Amino acid sequence: METTRQNKIARLIQKELSEMFMLQTKGMKGVLVSVSACRISPDLSVCKVYLSVFPSERSAEIVANINANMKTIRYELGTRVRFQLRIIPELKFFVDDSLDYLENIDKLLKE
C-alpha cells in the first residue's frame, strides 16, 4: 500500500524522466523510450523505473545502456527536481514487457 507522498514523488519522477528520455532519444531514429511506471520504496530511497522500449528487440540493449549511465541520469534528475525533493532516490531501471505480453495473448486468441 503506497502512501500519498510515495505516489506524488513517483509521478514527479516519472514525468521528469519521460521528458529526459524523450529529449535523449530524439537523435536516435526509430527508437521510442517511455516510462510506464515508477515504484518508490516506503523510505523514499529507491525508485524502480519500468521502461517501455519500441522496438522491443532493442529493449535489453537500451536498458543496459541506461543502467550504465545511471549516475548521470540521477544527477540530471536532481537538477530538475532540486526544489521539490531534498534527496534524490537511487534509480533502478527495468524493462516493462507488458505490451509484448498483451500482444502475445492477443495473437493466441486470434488463432
Residue pairs with C-beta under 8 A, 6 or more apart in sequence:
2 10
2 39
2 40
3 42
5 44
6 40
6 42
6 44
9 40
9 44
9 47
9 85
9 89
10 38
10 39
10 40
10 47
11 38
12 81
12 84
12 85
13 38
13 40
13 47
13 49
13 77
13 81
13 89
14 35
14 37
14 38
14 49
16 77
16 80
16 81
17 35
17 38
17 49
17 73
17 77
18 34
18 35
20 73
20 76
20 77
20 80
21 33
21 34
21 35
21 51
22 33
24 33
25 31
25 32
25 33
30 55
31 53
31 54
31 55
31 58
31 62
32 53
32 54
33 51
33 52
33 53
33 54
33 62
33 66
34 51
34 52
35 49
35 50
35 51
35 52
36 50
36 51
36 52
36 96
36 98
37 49
37 50
37 96
38 47
38 48
38 49
38 50
39 47
39 48
39 50
40 46
40 47
40 48
40 89
41 47
41 89
44 87
44 89
45 87
45 89
45 90
46 89
46 90
46 92
47 89
47 90
47 91
47 92
48 92
48 94
49 91
49 92
49 93
49 94
50 93
50 94
50 95
50 96
51 59
51 62
51 63
51 66
51 93
51 94
51 95
51 96
52 96
52 98
52 99
53 59
53 62
53 63
53 95
56 97
56 99
56 100
59 95
59 97
60 95
63 93
63 94
63 95
66 73
66 93
67 92
67 93
70 91
70 93
73 91
74 88
74 90
74 91
77 88
77 91
78 85
78 88
81 88
